[in-house]
Structures are given as C-alpha cells and as structure tokens.
C-alpha cells in the first residue's frame, strides 16, 4: 500500500467522481482507476461502488476513508517535523459560537507560544454540527455540550456553565432583581435558539419541570443575530454569560435563574488517542489548560471547573 494510493482514494471519495478526481490530481482517469483497483485487491475488499453518476464509498470504503485521512495527515506532519527538526503538525479544533467568544483567542495565543510550528485551524459551528464533523474526522477535537458523547469519542469534562436570563439594559417587561424565576420568564417574550439546538432542549426541560409555558416570539440559531435582537429590546433570552463576549456588556442585564442550578456541561471531545496525531494530543492538553486558567482567573463568568475523580 502506497501513500499515493491513499491520496488518490481520499480525493476520489471527496469528489464523488473518478473523472473530477483525475483532473484535480492531474492524472489520467484510467491510471487513477487502476490504482484504486490495486488498492482494493490488496485489501481484498470493495471500497467504491461505481455508478453512471459517479462513485460512492461502501461501508468498508467509508471506514477506510476516515483512517486514510489520518494516515495522510500524520505522514505530512512527520515530513514537516523531519525537515524543520521541530515539533510540528496540523490540528483542527471546533468551538461553538458562545464558547469561541471566550476561549478562541486565548487558546490561539497559548498554542502559538507553546507550539509555534503547529498549524491551527479553528472551526466555529453549532455543537451538533461539530459532533458530526468529529464523527466524520473533519476536525480533531471540539468543545461539546452535555455528557452523552463518551461512547463515540474520547472526552474530558471541563466546566459546568451556568445559564442566565439576558435582556437589554432598558428592557422594561421584567422587574429589576437579583434573580428571576422560570414562572416570571414565562410572562415575557423570549428569543431562543431553534428546536434542534442543544441549549433549547435544556430550556424546554426547565420550563416543563416547573409546569410553565414559554412565550417564544422568535427562534434564531445564529448567536450574533439572536443577541442583536435581544440588545434591541425585542425580548429576553436564556444563554451562558459567554454569549456576551463580543458585545458591550453595559447594554445588557444578566440575571441568574433562581429555581435550580441551571447549567450545561462543557467537555473537550476528540478522536481516540490512537487516532489523534501528536499535534492533536498537544492541542487537547493546551485547550484544557486554557479553560482552567480562564475559569480560575474569573475571565469566564458563571463557570465552575468539573472535578474528575482519580
């Protein structure tokens, strides 16, 4: 098995066509097809289904594609380290929009200080999308919410993040107080993420436990637009304090919710240790260190470090 064959196979799967892959690789289509056939013969398994409309990976081919991407990335990292004589590589890290506002810049600065030769790529997306990207090996690690990821990924609990009722500072539909109850929130217009959002499920469960209904006037999945609407006084929202990281906090009121410890768990999730590249392993350690520092320095408000038993 040659690295060239792996590169060919990965590109064919990405393109969904032998012809398009051959053009991108600058090889003759027949030669490309021959290399894929040799690979299948060596592995004694069909990797691709060839159709008139193109090609698609078999279940075995999809599993092989995931691993082949990692092999190629590790080979590239090894070659770079050999040329430079320094620890190097590539790593892709996923962060949700609220988390990235607090974590992304300190993490990038810490990576540049500790591992200047590691090429870092940050992907900002909703937690559910990050989970799918991690499953597809499109990213190496991510901060995900909730505790139900351990069966699929290597996970490390980081912090419990408190959720708050957030409104514009001049929002007049609720009384000014040190805390608000769920029943009080049920009487005001709410601007919340859509039903597929993990945070929305937490909010729905909280209202159901208290026997209260929500007055949802708008559902917005983009955090920036959601906070703009709240800042304009159109309604209140329920978010972590990190949602205000990119906003003028003086324009908003952030009030705890009184009934119970209303939190969500933040975990760093990654590929398994045997799949993760050395650069990925290093980035995972740095990410956890940065989060702990942000919490201990009170730069990530409303969070509490999770203590993991030895």
N, C-alpha and C positions, 0 to 999 in steps of 0.2 A: 504494500500500500504506500503510495507516494503523497506528499503534501499537495502536489499539483492536482492529483485526482480529487482530493478533498476540496480544494478551491473550486475546481470545476463543478463538483456536485453541489456545493453550497450555492454557487451562483445560479445553477440551473433551477434549484428549488426556489430561490428568491425571484427569478424571472418568470418561472412557470412555463418556460419555453426553451427548447434546445436552440432554436434559431436566434432568439434575442440574447441568450447567454453567450452564444458563439460570437455574436457581434461585439458584446462588451468585453469578452476575453480575447478578441482578435485571433480566433482560431477558426478552422473550417468546421462546419457543423458535423460532418461525418467523423472527423477526428475526435470531436468532443463526445459524440455518441459512443464511439469506440472505447474511449477511456472510462465512461460510465459503465459500459457493459463489462469491461475488465474488472472494475471495482465490484460489481455485483457478482461476477463469477468467483472472485477471490473470497468474498464474504458468504457465498452460497445462499444469497437471499435477494429477492426482488426489492429494489429501493424506489423505483419510479414506475408509475403507471403511464404509459404512452398513449395519448389520445389525439384525435384530429385537431382538437382545440388547444393542445399543449401537453404538458406533463404535470403530474402531481405526485407527491411522495406517498408511498404506502405507510402503514403504521410503523413498519421497521425502518423505512426511509426517514420518517419524521424523527424517530428516536436517534437515528444515526446523524441526522442534520444538526440536532441540538448539540451532540457531542463533538461533531466535526467543527462547529463554530468555536468551541472552547479550545480544541487542539490547535486550530489556526491562530487563535489569539495568543495562546501560550507560546507557540513557535515564534511568532513575531516579537513577543516580549523578550524571549530568550535571545534572539538575534540582536535586538537592540541593546540588551544588557551586555552581550559579548563585545559589541562594537564600542560601547562607551565605558565599560568597566564599572558601571554604577547600577544600583537597583532601579529598574525602570519597568514600564508596562503601561497598560491601558485599563481603565476601570470606569464603568457607567453606574451612576447612583441615581435612584429615583426618590423624589420628595413630593409630598402633597403640597398644594399652594399655601396653606396656612403654615405648615411646618417649614417650608423653604424660606419664608419671610424671616424666621428667627435663626434657622440652622445653616442655610446655604453658604452665606458669606464667611462666617467663622470656620466652617468646615473647609471651604476652599483655601482660606488663609493657612489653616493648620496643615493641610496637605502640601501646600507649596513650601512651607517651612520645613516639614519633616521629609517629604519625598518629592523634591523638585523635578525629578525626571519621570514621575508617573503622570501620564496624560489623563486628565479627569474630565469626564462628561457628566453633566447634570441634566436629568430629565424631570420636568415638573408636570405632574398629571394627577388626576384623582386616584385615591388609594386603590380602588377596584381595578383601574387600568394598569396601575403599577404592578399589582399582583399578577395580572395576565401577562404583562411583559416579562416579569420574573420567571413565570412558568415557561414562557417561550424562549428563555435565555437571551432576551433582547437587552436586559440590564443585569448587573451583577448582584446588586443589593439595593434595598429600599427601606424607608421607614413606613411601616404599615400600621393600621389601627386594628385593635381587637386582639383576641387571644386564640383564634381558630386557624392559625397558619402553620403550626408546628409539625403537622403531618406531612406537609409538602416541602417546607423549607427549613433551613437552619435558622432558629430565631433566638433573639436575646431581648427580653423585656427591658425597656429603658426608663420610661416615666409614665405616671398617671397624670393626665392633663385635665384640669377642671374646666367645665363649660360654664359660660356666663350668659346672662341676658344683656344684649348690647343694643343701644339706641343712639340716636343723635342727641347731643347735649341739651338741645332745646326741645326735645320730644315731650309733649305735654299730656299724653294719654295715660301715663302711669305716674303714681306718686313717687316723690324722691325718697329713697330709703336705703338702708344698708343691705337689704336683700329683697328678693321678690319670690313669691310662691308660684307654683305651677297654676293654681287657680287664678291668680292675678294675670299671669301671662295669657291665659285662655280668653281674657277680655280685651286683648289688644291685637291689632293687625300684625301678623307675623310674616316675615320674608325668610324662607328656608330653602335649603338645597332640595333637589328633586327626590322622588321616592326611591330611586336606585342608589342614592348616596348613603354610605355607611353612617354618617352623622345623623341623617334623617331617621334612620331606624332607632338610634338611641333616643332621639327626641320623641318619636312616636311612642316608644315603650314607656317613657317617663310620664307622658300625659295619660296613657292608658292605665298605668298603675294608680294614678291619682283620680281616675274617673273623670277626667276633663277632656273637652274637645278643643281643637285648635282653630283659630280664625286665620287661615293661611291665605294671604292676598296675592302672593307671588311665589313661584318656585324658580330659583336661579342656581344653576350648577357652577357658574363661574364666580370665584370668590371676589374678584375685583369689582364686577358689576353688582354683586349682592351687597357689598359694603358701601358702594356708591349710593345704592338705593336706600340703605339704612341711614347713611350720612345725610341724605336729602330729606329725611324725616318721613319717608313713606311708610315705615313700620319698624318693628323690632326684629332681632334675630337671636338665635342661640348658637354661639361659637366659642372656641377657645380664645384666650386673650391674644394668642399669636396671630389671629385674623387681622389685628390692628397694626401689625409690624410695619406695614408700608403706608400707614395712614397717620394723619395728625390726631394723636390720641385726645387732644383737648376738644376735638369736635364731637367726641362720643362719651357716653356714660356706660361703664362696665360694672354690672351688678351681679353678685353671686345669687344662685338659685337656692332657696332655703331648705327644701324638704329633705334632701339626702345628698350624699357625696356624688355629685353628678359629674362623672369623669369618663375619659376614654383612655385605653392603654395604647401607648406608642411602643412598637417593637422594631428593632432592626432585623430584617429578614433577608436571607441571602441564599445563594446556591449552597449546596453541601460543601464541607471543607475539602473533599477530594475533587470537586469540580471547580472551586473558586481558585483563580490564579493568585500567585503571591501578591500582586498589586491589589487584588480584591480583598485578600486577607488583611493587608496593611490598611486599606481604606476602611474596612469594617471596624478595626480597632480605633482608628482615628475618629470615626464618626461617633462611636460610643463615648470616647473621651471628651469630645467637644460637647455632646449633650450633657454629660455630667457637669462639665465646667459651667455651661450656661445656666443650669439649674442652681448650682452652688453659689454662683455669683449673682443670682437673682436677676438674670437677664432674660429668663423665660418664665414669666409670671404665671402663677396658677398651676405649677407642675410640682410633682413630688417624685423623687427617684424611687424606682422599684428595687427592693432588696431581694436578691435571689439567694435562697439557702445554699450552703456549700454542699 
